[in-house]
């Protein structure tokens, strides 16, 4: 044990002497390393950065950051942003990056931590104008992509491309160099409605069908799915046609709701409903007339019908497509 302690003491002495030497090292010491800078996101959460398309150009959110560097953020001179539009419905409608905002140090404030900071509002109208789009040229479910360049008085420029992933993704740093703002719409389709099904057609298993006589009436409930904007389960995916054919209604969950959902993306309806036999359902909006919504549905087995869904309170359906 004594020999081990003597050896450790000798190594420590060599280390201390070496640290006090002034000779050149084959690597850069910390004092000689170039130091960087970044903006730390304070608010909001990234999940809250979105635009509500149906709210129009004033849909917005406010961003607050504070700046970090070796001198408590004082070397930062500019925080510049560009934006592009990515259209998932019509890729040809997408755009290249365009200048969006430039925040100079003269516009900085002081953060709660006493560091230089900045607060600014991002709104749908200015984002659309920056990429040369009017609001009617935007499609729900698409997004704006924002990217930043942070500049210092040393002539440095930092972006998402040359900043370490740990700085950008680790919670203690929350380096803020880019964000996506999706286009969403408020949706209010939940409720219990009456329906009348006509043009019934019983499938033959290969996509064809035979006309089925009569009409069906009943009630259907659409329930909003928690945490999923514009997504709804349904208690009657076939609007009573499956029970009429002596099958269980289209559902597999204990509460009687459908597998999959009806989706409302800024008034564009789609379906991910699949029946208990694995047949996907397609819903097509045929028209809206006040409280009456007319749809046609079909599945890959060949079953199909036309349905008029009525709001009992008489309120109008939105302009669904």
N, C-alpha and C positions, 0 to 999 in steps of 0.2 A: 504493500500500500504506500509506504514512504517513497519508494522509487517512482510510483505512478504520479504522486503529488509533485515530486521534484521535476519530473519530465514535463508535467502540465505547466508548472511555474516557469520553466525555461522557455517553453513555447510562447507563453503569454508575454514574457519579457521581449522575445524576438519580435512579436507582433507590435508591441507598443513602440519599440525602437523604430521598426519599419514605418509606422504611421507618422513618426516625427521627422522622417527623412524628407528631403526636398528634391530628391532625384526624380527624373521622369519615369512614368509608368507606361507599360505597354497597353494600357487601356485608359479611357477617360474617367476621371473621378467625377463624383456627383456635382461638384462645383463647376466643372467644365462642360457638363452635359447641357444640350439645348433643352429648355423647358417649354412645355406647351401650355395651352389654355382651352377651356371648354365652358359651355353654359350648362348649368344644372337646372333641370325642370322642377319647378315648385308646384305648379298647378296649371291646368286640371289633370286628372288621370287621362292617359291616352285613349281609354275607352270612351271618354266624354268629348272627344274631338270629332265631331261629325256635323253635317249640315242637314237640316230638315227641309227637303226640297219644297214641300207644300207650304212652308212658312215664307217663301220668297227670298229676295235679296238680303233681307235683314237677319236671316238666320246666322247666328254667330256664336263664338265662344272666346273667352279671354285667356291668354297665356301669360304666365309669370315665370321668369328665370332669374338666376343670379350667376355671376361670372367668377371663375376660379383660374388662378395662375400662381406663379411663384411670388407675386407681389400683391396678393389679395385681390386679384382681378383688375388691377389698375393698368395693365398693359393692353387690355382689349380696347380697340378703337371703333370697330364696326361689326355689326351682326346682320348679314344680308341674306335674303330669302328669295328663292325662285319657286315657281309652281308649274305643274303640268296637269292636264286632265287625262285620265285613263277611262275610256268608255268600254265597259264590258258587254254592252248590248250591240254597239256598232264600233268595232276597233278603228275603222277609218275616220271616226269622229274624234279620235284621241289627238292630243297636241304634244308639241315639244315643250321644253322648259322655257318659261318666260319670267322676267323680273317681277317680283311681287312686292317686297318691302325692304327698305334699308334703314337700320336702326343705328345711328351714330352714338358715340359715347356721350355727346352733349344731351342726348335724350334719355340717358340712363337715370335710374333712381337708386335709392339705397334699400337693399333687401333687409328683411328682419334680422339677418345675421350680420348686418353692417357691411356687406359687400356690394359692389356695383351690381345693379340689376336692371331688368326691363320688364314692362308690362304692356301688352298691346292686344288689340281685338282682331280676330280673323273672321271675316264675314263672307257669305256666299256671293254677294253681288260683286265685291272687289276681286274675288278669286276668279269668277267667270269672266270679268272684264279683262283681267290680266292675260288670260289665254285666248281672248277674242271670241268668247261664246256668250250668247244670250241664254236666259234660263230655259227657254223652250227648246234649246239645242242640247240640254243635259238630260241624261237618263238615270232614273232611280236605280240604285244598286251599283252604280259606278263610283268613281272617287277622284279626289284631287290629291296629288302627291307633292309635298313641300320639302325642300332641301335647303340647308343653311351653309353659309361660309362665315367663319369667325376670323377676324383679322386683328393683329396686334401691332403695336408701334415698333416692333422689331422686323416688320416686313413679313411676318409669318401668316399663313392662311391654313385654317383647319376645317375639314369637312368630315362627313361620315366615312369617306374613302380613306383618309389618312389618320383617323382616330381609332384607337384600340377598341375592340368589341367590349372589353370589360368596362371601359369608361362609359360606353353607350348603354350597356344592358344591366350593369350592376346597380342595385337600388341605392347604395350610398353615393354613387356618382350621378346617375341619371343624366348622362351627357346628352344634350338635346341638339341633334343635328338634322333630324328629319321627322316627319309625321305624315300619316295618311288621314284624310277627312272624307269618309264615305258619304254618299248621298242617300239619305233615308227619308221616309215619309211617315207621318202619323197615320195610323190605321185603326179603325174602329168598326170591325166587322163582327165582333162577338155578340152573341144573343141567341134567343130561341125564336125560330121562324116557322111559318106554315109553308107547305109546298104542295104543288100539284104536278105529278109526273105524267107525261104523255109521250107519244111516239116510241113506245116501249119496244125493244128488240132483244130477243133472247139469243145469246151467242152460240156458235156451233163448235167453238174450240180452235178454229183456225182464223178467226178474225171476222168471219161472216156472221149473219144473224137472220132470224125469222121474226116477222112482226108478231107482237104479243098484244092481244085485245085489251081494251079498257084503259083506265087511268088510275093512278094511285094518289092518295092524299095522306098527309101526316104532318109531323113536326120534326125539325132538325135543330140541333144546338151546335153552334160553333164556339169553341172555347179558346181564348188566347193562351199561347204557350209561354210560360214565364221565361223571361230572358231572351226571347226570340221575337224581334220586332216584326209585326205583320204576319205571324204564323199562327195557324189555328187548327185544332183537331175538330173532327166532326163526328156526331153520333150516328149519322146515316150516310155513309159514303155512296150508297146506291139509291138513296132516297126511297127506301122501301122495296126496291125491285128484288134484291136478294131474298128477303123473307117471302115475297110473293112466289119466288121460284123454289121455296122450301130450303133455302140456305140461310145460315146466320148472317146478320148484317155485317158490313165491312168493318171489322174491328178485331183486335186481339188483346186489348188491355182490360184489366179487371173492371175499370170504371166505364167500359163501353165506348171509349173513344177510339178513333181510327189509328191505324199504323200509318205513319207519315202525316202530312199536313197540307192544308190549303195555305198558299202564300200570297200575300198582297205586297208587292214591291212598287210603291208609288202608283197604285191603281192597276198595275199589271198582275193579273192572277195566274198562278201556276199551281200544280199539284205534285206532291211526292207520295200520294196515297197508294198503297199496295194492299190488295186484299189477302185473305188468309190462304189463298192458293198461289200467291206470288204474282198475281196479275196487276200491273201498274194501271192507274186510272188517269185519264186526261180530261180536264175540264176546260170548256171553251165558253167565254162570255158572249152571248148572242145579243144582249141588249139590256138597257136599264130604263125603266119608266117609273119614276117616282119611287114608291115603296116596293115595286116589283122588279126583281132581278131574274132574267131568263138565261139559263145556261144549258149547254148540252154536255153530256158526259159519255165516255166510252171506256172500255178496258180492252186488254189484248186478247181476251177470250172471245170478244165480239159483242158482249152485252152493251146496250146503249139506251139513252132516253133523253128527252127534253124536259126541263124542269123550270117551273116558275116559282121563285122563292119570295115570299111576301113578309115584310116587316109588320107585325101586328099593330105597332103604335102609329103606323102611317108615315114614319119618317123616311126621307129619301135615301136611297143607296148612293154611294159616291159613284163617280163616272168610271166604273170598272171596265177594264179591257181584257 
